[in-house]
Each structure stands twice: as structure tokens, then as C-alpha cells.
Amino acid sequence: MTTPRLGIAFVPTHAPESLRRLATTAEEAGLDDLWVWEDCFKQSGLASAAAALAWTERVRVGIGLMPAPLRSTAITAMEVATLARLSPGRLVAGVGHGVQEWMGQAGVRVASPLTLLREHATALRSLLAGEEVTTAGRYVTLDAVRLDWPPTEPVPLWLGGVGPRSLALAGELGDGLILANALTPDDVRAAATAARAARTRARGDLDLHATLIAATGPGAQERVDREVPLWGKEAGQGIGAGGDAATIAAAVLALADAGATAVAVQPTADEPDVEGFVRFLGREVVPLLSAR
């Protein structure tokens, strides 16, 4: 097992104006990644990523996830390519089919979300590679579209997945898989196995992103246990980690042992000092991961 990348998750329940301090603190603390979510109807993942990239110089910024129904494939390609050229090698573009209830609220729900995601991801990858794309699918139609300013470096395209068919699609088409919140290491292992089984040798290794709900300090485990049900799971099933640096590092490594190549730590909603928590991760948790 290689040491996983360690990042921090910016959950859009926090105000957009708090992102700057989190992003710069993550960079200063030596974390590898900053992940921004795009949950309806809270914040734009692309706008958040653009700001975070501008405020930092080193940290990788991942968008998880951009719902395919909300933007045309051409617009998504233009936006991702622009960010990638402004910050080469520092962007991970995550796409998914979106939460269907939210897509219905926005008036963009489709009959076959997986068909849309397949068409969207296939065309998006080709456009980002600088190719001219003409396609007439069930949902994605493009006529001789080519980006004038494609990325100068390949942009990793990661797909979100939960169900068996979504996991298989991510393994088939994606450079990585972004998993849902609040999973046990066994959940991650099962998802990794399913996604990687759908992968051909020609596509190379599949990266896998997992999120770890975590807290430190007094009552840390109780805070984590209160957070887990917010993500539709029951507490006490090995989800999340509350405790000292060794406890959190062990939980990160357990996810890595299960197949995760990148782990984003998500502070609990009641975390009183998010920037201090990020510094704690960099100062005390990162060395334990590197020492393994």
C-alpha cells in the first residue's frame, strides 16, 4: 500500500466566504488536496475551485461532483479547460449523474441518468484532449466542437458512483472514482473491487477518493457519531474517526488499505476551529502517514 494523498473537504454547509482561509491554511499545513462539493442548491463547485486555485500555489483542488444534467458538455469542457490552463496539473474534475431529487427540482432530471453520464463523460474527455467531437446521443449532441484552448496537461476526470452500474461506469471511463460520504473500509473495498473489475488494462490504474468524517479534542467520537446520521448512516458501524492523531491516521490508513488512493478528511459541522483542525492534520497526522 502506498501512502494516500491527504486532503480536507470543504462542505458547502459552510459559507462561501470561509473557503479562502481554509484553502490557504490547507496549503500552509502541507495537505495534498482540497475538495469542494457541489450540492444543490448551495454553492458552485467550479466557482469554489477557481477561487481556491487562485488563492493557492501547490495544493491540488478536486471538484466532487459536477452533476452532468446541470451543464452542457461543451460548457463544462470550456470551464474545466480554462481552470486547467490557469493552474496546470492542480485540478481534478469530478462528474456524476447528480442526486435525482435535486435534478428534478432544477428541471433537468432525465429518464436514464447513467446514459447521460456515459455520453457526457465520453465527450468531455475527448474535448479536454483537444479533439474535435461530433456526436448525436440520447442526451449529448455536439457538431464539430473543438476547444480553442484545451488543457496543456491532462486533466484527471473522476466519476462518482454508488450503485453497481455507476461503479462499473466509473471504472470503465474514469481516471478515478469518487465515493459517497460515510462509508466503512469494507464499503470502500467493495466499491473499489467493483469499479476496478470493469477496467481494462489499457486504462491503467484507477484512483479512488474516500471521505473520512473526523474530529479531535474533547468528545470527539461523540461528535462524529452525531454527524454520521446526517449522511443517512447509523453511528457505531466503524464510520469516521474521533480521537487523537494516531486514531485519525489509523482510520485514513484503513481506507487506503481498502483501496483509497486519496482521502479527504471532513470536519464535523460543529467543529469550532476548522483552520486549527487543518493545522492539526498537517502537524500531527501527516507525519504518521508518512512514517508507515
N, C-alpha and C positions, 0 to 999 in steps of 0.2 A: 504494500500500500504506500503510495506517495502522499506527502503532506498535502492536505486540501488547501485550497485558497480560502482565506477567512475574510468575510465581509460583514457589513452592517446593513440591515434592511430599514429603509425609510418608509414607514407605513403611512398611507395618506389620511389617517385619522389625525395626524399632526398637521398643524397649519403650514402652508407652503413656505411662509417666511422663515420657518425654523430650519429649512433644509440647508441653508448656507453654512450655519455653524456646524451642523452635523457633517457635511461634506468636508469642510476644511479640517475638522477635528479627526475624521477618519484618515485623511491623508497624513496629518501630523503624527497620528498614533501608529502609522505603519501598516494599517489594514490593506488588504489586497483589493477589495471590491466595495462598491456602494450600489445597492439595488434599490430601485424606485419602482413602486407598483402603480398600476393604472386601474384603480377600482372606480366603477361608476357610482355616483356622479361626483367624485371628489376632486381629483387632480389629474392633469395631463402628464402621462409618463414621459412623453417626448419633451415637453417644456421643462419638466424637472430634470431630465437627463442633460438637456442643453445647458441649463444653469449650472448644474453640478460639474460638468466638464469644464465650463469656463472658469469656475472658481478653484479648480484643482489642476495639477500638472502630471500626476502619476497614477492615481487610483483608477482602476477600471470601473466603468459605470454600466450596469445592466438594467434594461427595461423589462419588467416582468408583470404583466404581459400587455402587449397592444392587441386589443380584440380585433380580429380581422374584419368583422362586419362594420366597424365604425369608420374606417378609412378605405378609400380606393387603394388598390395595389400600387398604382402609379404614384399617388401622393405619398404613401408610406415609403416607397423606394426613394423618392426625392428627399424626404425629410431625413431618413436614415443616412443616405449618401452624403448629405450636407454635413451632418454631425460627424460622420466618419472622416471626412476630409479636414474638418476643423480640429479634430482630436484623433489623429491616426492611431490605430491599434488600441484604443481605450474604450470602445463601445461594444456591448453585446446587445443585439436586437432580439427581443423575445416577442413571439406572437402566439396567439391562441384563438380558440373559437368564441371565447367570451362566455360569461355567465348568461344563460339563456333568458332568465327573468329580466336581467338588465337590458339585454339586446331587444327584448320585447318592449320594454319601456321606451327605448330610444327609437323604436320603429324600424329596426334593422334585423330583426330575427329572421332566420332563413329555415327552410324545411330540412336541409341537410348541412349542419354545421361542419361536419368533417369534410364533406366535399368542398365547401368553401375554403376551409383551411388548407386543404391539399392544393387547390388551384392557386390560392393566394401565396402560399409559401414557395411553390414551384416557380411561379412567375417572378416573385420578389427576389429569389436567389439569382435568377438569370439577369434581371435588371441590375442588381448590385454588382454582378460580374462584368457589367459593361456590354452585355449582349442586347441585340435588337429582339424584341419579343412581339410576336403576333400569336394570339390565341383566342379561341371562342369557346369558352367553357360554359358550364351551367350558370356560374356566377361571375367569373372573371373574364372580361373581354378587353383585349388590347390590340391595337392596329399599328404595327410598325413603331412601337415605343422603344426608345433608347435614351438613356440618361446622357446629357451633355457632360456631366461631371460625376462619373461613378467614383466610388471609393478608390483611393490609391493603394490600400491594403485590404485584404479580405475581411469582411465583417462577419463574425460568428452569428449564425441565425439559429436561435434556440426556440423550440416549440414547447408549449405547455401541454400537460397530459394528466389525466386522472384514470379514465376508463381504459379497458384493454385496447380498443381501437385507436384511441388518442395516443396511448403509449407506443403502439406499433407505428403509427404515423410519425411520431417524433423520432423514433429510432430509424425509420426509413429515410426521412427527408432532412432532419435537423442536424446541426452540429452539436447540439446539446438538448437536454430535457430539463424543463423547469417544473418542479413538483409543487403540489398544493401545500398549504401550511399544515402544521400539527400532525406530523407523521412519526411513527416509531422507526427505529432502524430496520425492523423486519418489513415494514411497509416500503421503505426505501429500497431494500434489497429486492423485494418482489417486483417493484416498478422498474428497477434497473435491469433485472433479468428479462422482463417482458420487452422493454424497449430495445435492448441490445440483441435480442433474438431476431428482431426484424431488420437488423442492419446487415448490409453486405460488406464484405471485406474491403471493397473499393472505397467505401465511405470513411474508413478509418475508425478511430476510437470515438465514442460518444461521451461528451461531458455530461455531468448531471448536477443540478443545483438543488439543494435542500435547505430548508429554513429551520432554525432552532430557536424556539421561544426560550428566553433565558433571563435570569435576574441574579443579583448578588446582594449581600448585606442581610440585615435582619428580616426574617420572614420571607426569604427569597423563594423557597419551594412553594409556600402557600400562595404567593403572588403568581407564580407560574401556573399553579393548579386553578386559580381563579380565571386565568387568561385562556386556558385551553378550551373550555366550553364555548367561548366566543367564536371558535373556529369549527364548531359542530362536533367536537370530540369530548369524551369523558376524561376527567383528570385521573391520575393514578395508573395510567397504562404505559408509562415509560416515555411520554411525550414531553419534550422540553427539559430544562435543567435549571435548578435553583441551588446556589451554594457558592463555594469559593472557586478560585481559578482552576484548581485541579478537577473539580466536579464538571465545570463547563467544558474544559479541554477534553475530558474523557467522553462527554456527550458528542462533541464535534468529531472526535476520532471514531466513535461508534458509527456515526453516519458515514464517515469516509470508508470504514471497513465494509459498510453495506453497499458502497458503490458511488457515493457522492464525491465529486471532484472539487466542488465549491460549496461552502456552507455560509449562509448569511444568518447572523445572529439577530434576532428580533427582540428588542427590549419590550418588557410588559408595558401596557398602556399607562400604568400608574408609576412608571419609573420617574423619580423626582429629578434626576440629573442625567439626562441622556448623554451629554458630552462627557461627563465624568465616567459613565459606563463604557463609552467607546475607548477612553484612555485606559481604563482598567483592562479591556480586552487586549489592547496593544502592548501594555506594560507587563501583564501577568499571564494572559492566556496564550498569546502568540509564541513566547519562548517555550512553553510546554509542548506546543505542537511541533516546533522545530527540533526539539530535543528527542523526539521519539525515534 
